[in-house]
């Protein structure tokens, strides 16, 4: 399994990753260096993605994210909660957005 720190050394991933985030979200984006490893492969709308989740150190409840990365397409999509404001990153197509919502709920709100 590979974590975001290793993937951020890959130029293709790094470019797609930072392109997906807006300027105001870069603080949370930097938290990926402490993410759980990418490793769970899933297929959404016929495309294979690697899945990861991470949160801001000592503030996971209000600042967290789930990401999908397609090495084949060079795309990163995600759902983030940044200072209690949820948004999608990476202009994800509808089937991917739906799956990101489901994955985010499962990852960050399972006990709510």
N, C-alpha and C positions, 0 to 999 in steps of 0.2 A: 504494500500500500504506500501511496505517496501523499505527503501532506502539501499544503499550500506553500510552505517555505521552499520545498524542493521545486515545485511547479513554478514558483516565481522566478526561478533561475532559467526557465524555458522561455525564450523570447516570444514564441507564439502565444503561450498562455498569458504571460505578463501583459502583452499588448491587449488581448481580448479582455482580460480581467479589469485593467484600469480604464479601458474604453467604456465598460459597462457602468461604472460608477460616476455619479455627478461630482462636481468639485466639492460641494458641501458634505458629501458622504465619505470623503477620503479617510477621515479618522477611523471610522468603523472598518473601512476596507483594509487598513493597515493591521487590524486585529487578526486577519486571516493567517498571519505568521504564527499564531498560536492555535490554529484550527485543528480539529480532529482530522485524521488522514482522509484524503479522498480515497475511495476504495470500493465503495458500493456502486456497482454499475447498474443502471436502470435504463429502460427503453421507454421513450415518450414519443408518440406520434412517429414511430419508425426510426428514430435517431437514438443512438446509444450515448449516454451521458455518464460522467462521474459525479457523484454527489458528495458534498461537504456541508458542514454546519459550523458556526463559530459565534462567539459573542465577545462583547467588550469585557475586559478583565474587571471583575468585581461589580459588574452592572449588567448581567445577562438578561434580567427580566425586561429591561427597557431598551436594550441595544443588542440585537442578534440578527443572524442571517442564515439562510440556506442557499446553496449555490448548485447549479448544474453546469458542467463543462463538457463541451463536445470537442475533442481533439480533432476529429475528422473535419468539422466545420469551422473550427477556431472561434467558437462562440461561448460566452459565459452569460447565463441568465440567473437571476436570483430574486428572492423576496427578502426584504430587510425590514427590521423595526429599528429605526434610528430616532432616539429621544421620543419614544412612544408614537412615532409616525410611521405607519407601514407603507411601503411602496415596492414596486417591481423594478428591477434593473435589467438593462440589456435588451429592451424592446422584445420581450418574449412573445411568441405566437400564442394564441388562445389555449391550445391543448397543454402547452408548457406552463403557462400562467396558472391554469387550473391545477396542474400537478404540483407546482410550487406552493400554492395555497394549502393543499392537502399535506404536503411534506412539512411545511412550516408549522401548521397546527399540531401535527404529530410530534415534531421535534421540540417545540417550545411551549406548547400549551396542553400537553397530554394530561397533566394533573389539574387542570383548571376546571 
